[in-house]
Amino acid sequence: MEFPFPIAPVSEGAANLLVPDVARRKGPGSAGPWPFYNPTMAVNRDLSAIVLAKWPGPLGSVLDGLAATGAWGIRMAIETRADRVTFNDWSPETTRLIRENVRRNGLVAKVHRSDLRSLLTEGQYDFVDVDPFGPPTPFLAAAFDGVKGSAGIGITATDTAVLCGTYPRACEKRYGARPLRSPQGAEIGLRILLGYCDRIAEERSLRIRPILAFSAEHFLRALVMVSSGSASAPLGLVARGESGDFIAATAATRDAVGPLWLGPLGDPAVVRALQPSEWTSVVSARLLSLLKVECEMSPLFVTTDELAAREHRSPPRLDWFIDGLRAIGHRATRTHFHPRGVKTDAPSRECARLFRDLSPTGSTDDSRPAS
Ligand SMILES: C[S@@+](CC[C@H](N)C(=O)[O-])C[C@H]1O[C@@H](n2cnc3c(N)ncnc32)[C@H](O)[C@@H]1O
């Protein structure tokens, strides 16, 4: 088949794809003249495939709603429990390429060329995936209308500068929530996105249950189950307390952040059972093992950088600090949201005390202090 652009074969996961052979830069993609393929999003598709392989609901009919080259839909068809994958993209060149990629992978599938929002008025699916350029907000109401009573939605957001606090006004306008530019910005952004989904669900007497939500590279990803019923989890506001930690806030609190989804970012029973597959990259497998540990921890975290600034001391090694918190009876773990972040149930006073005890006291020597 001829295409009006140079084409190159790539393999990603279990899929063998033809993709436009064009120069790519790192970071979020934007609409261009040719079908879109971003290899840095492989981590998104790797993790999503692992989750859909153990999806706790039906996957009879699945829609890759904004399919581009079909990379994700093809991987869903081969690597997950999905039965019937339907592809959609509104671009004519793109749907030609999807058809070719579907054929190359030995699959038979419907490929629609529609505006996703109108396609979703015509039929309902067990799982709908929404992976747009930038914000998913234009598609979410239609996605919640387009899933069956108990179904799933996969949502990718690449408007991270908005959700994670660089453009707070745009976030308030787009998501009705205030973000915070901070080391916790990505987790706050993810919780704003889930809070927004929860409000859309509630307007339809539905509730959401995140099966797994995470951040990586330049995107946020949420895979949620949707079912009928009232309020999923409390949405809430937070603010920085006097010692710099996050505390519950109200709308009257100065600099309140949110509303945020304050429920879990994953379903522990499902997440515990997730396993890398033969198609999972090393980077994705490493991310999965961290997500498995932190998925049961409560919202937000502290970084050793913040503690160092507050305590005017240089930080101890992160693993020693985490071991120390565990040794005094607290739960503590690294977080994928920040390389020097610690999720713990230890009160901030105890964190600070342990930090001081373990700090090499202003020196750059990180040898463990004698106990
Ligand atoms: C970021 S790309 C999708 C990437 C793809 N999911 C993947 O895994 O490689 C977004 C795609 O959505 C398509 N698109 C944008 N708006 C659309 C709409 N309203 N309806 C259908 N397709 C749309 C674009 O043509 C583009 O191919």
The ligand as an ORCA input file, in Angstrom:
! r2SCAN-3c Opt
* xyz 0 1
  C      -2.349     11.413     20.437
  S      -2.990     10.671     19.010
  C      -3.418      9.050     19.574
  C      -2.265      8.155     19.830
  C      -2.616      6.703     19.900
  N      -3.648      6.436     20.875
  C      -1.388      5.826     20.140
  O      -1.395      5.024     21.127
  O      -0.428      5.934     19.386
  C      -4.576     11.426     18.836
  C      -5.329     10.975     17.613
  O      -6.673     11.444     17.752
  C      -7.183     11.819     16.477
  N      -8.302     12.746     16.755
  C      -8.224     14.002     17.277
  N      -9.473     14.471     17.506
  C     -10.330     13.499     17.132
  C     -11.755     13.375     17.179
  N     -12.531     14.377     17.641
  N     -12.319     12.219     16.762
  C     -11.542     11.211     16.281
  N     -10.191     11.276     16.210
  C      -9.600     12.399     16.642
  C      -5.986     12.404     15.761
  O      -6.160     12.297     14.344
  C      -4.835     11.519     16.289
  O      -4.567     10.468     15.412
*
